[in-house]
């Protein structure tokens, strides 16, 4: 096990951690719910962070009592989300943090609930993400269950050739932090507005910004 200040690998969530896309996803879910005559309350939107689209659609349908299928809801929500991604921006300090890892010789991976197609679309607006060669997506065939299950982080660490327990994981969502913790990673969180330390697993390191990562 490496010293606490020297990870052997860094595993990054994408939405809400490297890219400021979560408000855009929330907007798409809100518009999709409105399409079916319902309204998404802010606490429910926070619950959707970090999870895959199928689990989120099922949650929205159950919580709002919508008389639609997962497929019908996603047929409305996914095009909305895709169109909004052109407005996405990097989280401040994201590119610099990846560069700090590169200079330190620390291998990096993305572990995201987004599908491979969605990640490619986001990267088309943010080619600096190409520097992260290992990218494990929610529809990867080796990922059995999405966050909060640990699969994404375990697969990402394995593809880096590093034990998950020797990795630092960076997240913004409670579901992602639970997943990374279950994988054995040391977990750092950049919490969104409305969430605080009490919403994350014990031992999580709370970050005021990405520049505060102690590499």
C-alpha positions as CSV (number, residue, x, y, z in Angstrom):
1,X,0.0,0.0,0.0
2,X,1.5,3.4,-1.0
3,X,1.8,6.3,1.5
4,X,-1.5,8.2,2.0
5,X,-0.1,11.1,-0.1
6,X,1.0,9.0,-3.0
7,X,-1.7,7.0,-4.9
8,X,-0.7,4.4,-7.4
9,X,-3.7,5.4,-9.6
10,X,-6.4,8.1,-9.7
11,X,-10.0,7.3,-10.7
12,X,-12.2,10.1,-11.8
13,X,-16.0,10.4,-12.1
14,X,-16.9,12.5,-15.2
15,X,-20.2,14.4,-14.7
16,X,-20.0,16.9,-11.9
17,X,-16.4,16.1,-11.2
18,X,-14.4,16.8,-14.4
19,X,-17.3,18.3,-16.4
20,X,-20.0,20.7,-15.1
21,X,-22.8,18.7,-16.8
22,X,-25.0,17.7,-13.8
23,X,-27.1,20.9,-14.0
24,X,-27.7,20.1,-17.7
25,X,-28.7,16.5,-16.9
26,X,-31.1,17.9,-14.3
27,X,-32.5,20.3,-16.9
28,X,-33.1,17.4,-19.2
29,X,-34.8,15.3,-16.5
30,X,-37.0,18.2,-15.5
31,X,-38.1,18.9,-19.1
32,X,-38.8,15.2,-19.6
33,X,-40.9,15.0,-16.5
34,X,-42.8,18.1,-17.7
35,X,-43.4,16.4,-21.0
36,X,-45.4,13.8,-19.1
37,X,-47.2,16.4,-17.0
38,X,-45.1,16.1,-13.8
39,X,-42.6,18.1,-11.9
40,X,-39.2,16.9,-10.4
41,X,-38.5,18.3,-6.9
42,X,-34.9,19.3,-6.2
43,X,-34.2,16.5,-3.6
44,X,-35.1,13.9,-6.3
45,X,-32.8,15.6,-8.8
46,X,-29.9,15.3,-6.3
47,X,-30.7,11.5,-5.9
48,X,-30.2,11.1,-9.7
49,X,-26.6,12.2,-9.6
50,X,-24.0,9.6,-10.4
51,X,-26.3,6.8,-11.4
52,X,-27.0,5.3,-14.8
53,X,-29.8,6.5,-17.0
54,X,-31.9,3.3,-16.6
55,X,-31.8,3.3,-12.8
56,X,-32.6,7.0,-12.9
57,X,-35.6,6.6,-15.2
58,X,-36.9,3.8,-13.0
59,X,-36.5,6.1,-10.0
60,X,-38.3,9.0,-11.6
61,X,-41.2,6.8,-12.8
62,X,-41.6,5.3,-9.3
63,X,-41.3,8.5,-7.4
64,X,-43.6,10.5,-9.7
65,X,-46.0,7.7,-10.4
66,X,-45.7,8.2,-14.1
67,X,-47.7,5.8,-16.4
68,X,-44.8,5.3,-18.8
69,X,-42.0,2.8,-19.3
70,X,-38.3,3.4,-18.8
71,X,-37.8,3.3,-22.5
72,X,-40.6,5.9,-23.1
73,X,-39.1,8.3,-20.6
74,X,-35.6,7.9,-21.9
75,X,-36.8,8.4,-25.5
76,X,-37.7,11.9,-24.4
77,X,-34.9,12.6,-21.8
78,X,-31.9,11.4,-23.8
79,X,-32.2,13.7,-26.8
80,X,-32.7,16.6,-24.5
81,X,-29.6,15.7,-22.5
82,X,-27.5,15.2,-25.7
83,X,-28.5,18.6,-27.1
84,X,-27.7,20.4,-23.9
85,X,-24.1,19.0,-23.7
86,X,-22.8,21.7,-26.1
87,X,-23.2,24.1,-23.2
88,X,-21.1,22.0,-20.8
89,X,-17.9,23.5,-19.3
90,X,-15.0,21.9,-17.4
91,X,-15.1,22.0,-13.6
92,X,-12.5,24.6,-12.6
93,X,-9.1,22.9,-12.0
94,X,-10.1,19.6,-13.8
95,X,-7.5,19.9,-16.6
96,X,-4.8,21.0,-14.2
97,X,-5.5,18.1,-11.9
98,X,-5.1,15.6,-14.7
99,X,-1.9,17.4,-15.7
100,X,-0.6,17.1,-12.1
101,X,-1.2,13.4,-12.2
102,X,0.6,13.1,-15.5
103,X,3.6,15.0,-14.2
104,X,3.7,12.9,-11.1
105,X,3.6,9.7,-13.2
106,X,0.2,8.6,-11.7
107,X,-2.0,6.7,-14.1
108,X,-5.5,7.9,-14.4
109,X,-8.9,6.5,-15.5
110,X,-12.4,7.7,-15.8
111,X,-15.2,5.6,-14.1
112,X,-18.5,7.0,-15.2
113,X,-22.1,5.9,-15.2
114,X,-22.5,7.5,-18.6
115,X,-22.7,5.3,-21.7
116,X,-19.8,5.1,-24.1
117,X,-21.8,6.9,-26.7
118,X,-22.6,9.7,-24.3
119,X,-18.9,10.0,-23.2
120,X,-17.8,10.3,-26.8
121,X,-20.3,13.0,-27.4
122,X,-19.1,15.0,-24.4
123,X,-15.5,14.5,-25.4
124,X,-16.2,16.0,-28.8
125,X,-16.7,19.3,-26.9
126,X,-13.8,18.6,-24.5
127,X,-10.9,16.9,-26.4
128,X,-8.6,17.5,-23.4
129,X,-10.3,14.4,-21.9
130,X,-8.6,12.3,-24.5
131,X,-5.5,12.3,-22.2
132,X,-7.3,9.9,-20.0
133,X,-6.7,6.7,-21.9
134,X,-8.6,4.3,-19.6
135,X,-12.3,5.0,-19.6
136,X,-14.8,2.7,-18.0
137,X,-18.5,3.5,-18.9
138,X,-21.8,2.4,-17.5
139,X,-22.5,0.1,-20.4
140,X,-19.2,-1.6,-20.3
141,X,-19.7,-5.4,-20.6
142,X,-17.5,-6.0,-17.6
143,X,-19.6,-3.7,-15.3
144,X,-22.3,-5.8,-13.8
145,X,-24.0,-3.1,-11.7
146,X,-23.9,0.7,-11.7
147,X,-23.0,3.0,-8.8
148,X,-23.5,2.7,-5.9
149,X,-22.1,-0.8,-6.6
150,X,-18.3,-0.8,-6.8
151,X,-18.0,-2.4,-10.2
152,X,-17.0,0.7,-12.2
153,X,-14.1,1.5,-9.9
154,X,-12.9,-2.1,-9.6
155,X,-12.8,-2.5,-13.4
156,X,-11.1,0.9,-13.8
157,X,-8.4,0.0,-11.3
158,X,-7.9,-3.4,-12.9
159,X,-7.4,-1.9,-16.3
160,X,-4.7,0.4,-14.8
161,X,-3.0,-2.6,-13.4
162,X,-3.4,-1.2,-9.8
163,X,-5.2,-2.5,-6.8
164,X,-8.3,-0.4,-6.1
165,X,-7.1,0.0,-2.5
166,X,-4.0,1.8,-3.8
167,X,-6.1,4.3,-5.8
168,X,-7.6,7.6,-5.0
169,X,-11.2,8.1,-6.4
170,X,-12.8,11.4,-7.1
171,X,-16.5,11.9,-7.0
172,X,-19.3,14.4,-6.6
173,X,-22.3,12.2,-5.9
174,X,-23.2,10.1,-2.8
175,X,-23.8,7.1,-5.0
176,X,-20.4,7.4,-6.6
177,X,-18.7,7.9,-3.2
178,X,-20.4,4.8,-1.8
179,X,-19.2,2.9,-4.9
180,X,-15.6,4.1,-4.6
181,X,-15.6,3.3,-0.9
182,X,-16.9,-0.2,-1.5
183,X,-14.2,-0.7,-4.0
184,X,-11.6,0.1,-1.3
185,X,-10.4,3.4,-2.7
186,X,-9.5,6.5,-0.7
187,X,-12.4,8.8,-1.6
188,X,-12.3,12.5,-2.3
189,X,-15.6,14.4,-3.0
190,X,-16.4,17.7,-4.6
191,X,-19.9,18.2,-3.2
192,X,-22.5,20.0,-5.2
193,X,-24.7,22.7,-3.6
194,X,-27.3,21.1,-1.3
195,X,-25.0,18.3,-0.1
196,X,-22.5,18.1,2.7
197,X,-20.3,15.7,4.6
198,X,-23.3,14.0,6.3
199,X,-24.5,12.8,2.9
200,X,-21.3,10.8,2.1
201,X,-19.6,7.7,3.6
202,X,-17.5,8.1,6.7
203,X,-13.8,8.7,5.9
204,X,-14.6,10.7,2.7
205,X,-12.3,13.7,2.2
206,X,-14.4,16.8,1.3
207,X,-12.8,19.2,-1.2
208,X,-13.6,22.9,-1.5
209,X,-12.2,22.7,-5.1
210,X,-10.0,20.5,-7.3
211,X,-7.0,22.7,-6.6
212,X,-7.1,21.4,-3.0
213,X,-6.3,17.8,-4.0
214,X,-3.1,17.1,-2.0
215,X,-1.0,15.5,-4.7
